[in-house]
Amino acid sequence: MTETIRLLGMSGSLRKNSFNTALLRAAQELAPAGLSIEIADLSQIPLYNDDVREKGYPQPAQALRNGIRAADAVLIATPEYNYSIPGVLKNAIDWASRPPEQPFDGKLVGIMGASPGRLGTARAQYHLRQCFVFLNSTVLNRPEVMVGGAAQVFKDGKLIDEPTRQFVADLLKALSLAVERQRRLAGSTAA
Ligand SMILES: Cc1cc2nc3c(=O)[nH]c(=O)nc-3n(C[C@H](O)[C@H](O)[C@H](O)COP(=O)(O)O)c2cc1C
């Protein structure tokens, strides 16, 4: 029997009607049997302050770190703010990225994003990829899921555009294969 694959979803938007959170919900809906996606709550994470961290991680930041560590891969849905990563997401990544044992090290990451504009968060996604170079994560190169024209492809919080749904399904498939490959490699190293 195939082992369960657990993904942790992170949405870079706190908005109730967020297209990006809706994109993660669409991924949950499209997930094949054996793959589960939990969406992390980033809303309670305070602004990063190293003085605070030195005294101990605040509970919401610690919960995120634990969630990333426990997941086989992280699936991010990022908005694009001013051609870059929204503060909510960057702040959460900053909290997660500090010692000890920063949980993004070696972690598989899939990136997608939705925007009402035409470029579908392309610029934000490339900035995000750059952060994960420093964090030594393995970000999938393809498929790139850049959802433009979000007002047209979502209706009442549901992803209704079939080609876009297929892109999301393809990303989940690619992540699953990458997790399985990583498990095989870990198995052969342990032997
Ligand atoms: C501060 C701010 C900056 C934005 N900058 C961009 C941008 O650079 N590119 C873009 O495509 N959309 C930009 N937008 C529009 C967002 O794509 C849009 O608000 C989107 O719905 C945000 O994602 P969400 O629906 O998940 O909240 C910006 C919105 C805000 C609030």
PDBQT file of the ligand as one rigid body, heavy atoms in Angstrom, charges set to zero:
ROOT
HETATM    1  C1  LIG A 201      -0.379  45.978  -1.241  1.00  0.00    +0.000 C 
HETATM    2  C2  LIG A 201      -0.831  45.321  -2.522  1.00  0.00    +0.000 A 
HETATM    3  C3  LIG A 201       0.037  45.253  -3.585  1.00  0.00    +0.000 A 
HETATM    4  C4  LIG A 201      -0.339  44.598  -4.766  1.00  0.00    +0.000 A 
HETATM    5  N1  LIG A 201       0.558  44.466  -5.763  1.00  0.00    +0.000 NA
HETATM    6  C5  LIG A 201       0.272  43.657  -6.828  1.00  0.00    +0.000 A 
HETATM    7  C6  LIG A 201       1.262  43.331  -7.784  1.00  0.00    +0.000 A 
HETATM    8  O1  LIG A 201       2.404  43.733  -7.716  1.00  0.00    +0.000 OA
HETATM    9  N2  LIG A 201       0.925  42.499  -8.793  1.00  0.00    +0.000 N 
HETATM   10  C7  LIG A 201      -0.351  41.963  -8.922  1.00  0.00    +0.000 A 
HETATM   11  O2  LIG A 201      -0.600  41.196  -9.836  1.00  0.00    +0.000 OA
HETATM   12  N3  LIG A 201      -1.313  42.283  -8.026  1.00  0.00    +0.000 NA
HETATM   13  C8  LIG A 201      -1.037  43.114  -6.976  1.00  0.00    +0.000 A 
HETATM   14  N4  LIG A 201      -1.986  43.393  -6.032  1.00  0.00    +0.000 N 
HETATM   15  C9  LIG A 201      -3.345  42.866  -6.214  1.00  0.00    +0.000 C 
HETATM   16  C10 LIG A 201      -3.439  41.447  -5.649  1.00  0.00    +0.000 C 
HETATM   17  O3  LIG A 201      -3.006  40.551  -6.653  1.00  0.00    +0.000 OA
HETATM   18  C11 LIG A 201      -4.875  41.154  -5.268  1.00  0.00    +0.000 C 
HETATM   19  O4  LIG A 201      -5.275  41.997  -4.198  1.00  0.00    +0.000 OA
HETATM   20  C12 LIG A 201      -5.088  39.691  -4.896  1.00  0.00    +0.000 C 
HETATM   21  O5  LIG A 201      -6.474  39.458  -4.790  1.00  0.00    +0.000 OA
HETATM   22  C13 LIG A 201      -4.378  39.350  -3.597  1.00  0.00    +0.000 C 
HETATM   23  O6  LIG A 201      -4.460  37.968  -3.341  1.00  0.00    +0.000 OA
HETATM   24  P1  LIG A 201      -5.632  37.326  -2.445  1.00  0.00    +0.000 P 
HETATM   25  O7  LIG A 201      -6.883  37.343  -3.284  1.00  0.00    +0.000 OA
HETATM   26  O8  LIG A 201      -5.160  35.927  -2.188  1.00  0.00    +0.000 OA
HETATM   27  O9  LIG A 201      -5.784  38.147  -1.200  1.00  0.00    +0.000 OA
HETATM   28  C14 LIG A 201      -1.649  44.065  -4.864  1.00  0.00    +0.000 A 
HETATM   29  C15 LIG A 201      -2.522  44.170  -3.788  1.00  0.00    +0.000 A 
HETATM   30  C16 LIG A 201      -2.127  44.770  -2.622  1.00  0.00    +0.000 A 
HETATM   31  C17 LIG A 201      -3.074  44.826  -1.446  1.00  0.00    +0.000 C 
ENDROOT
TORSDOF 0
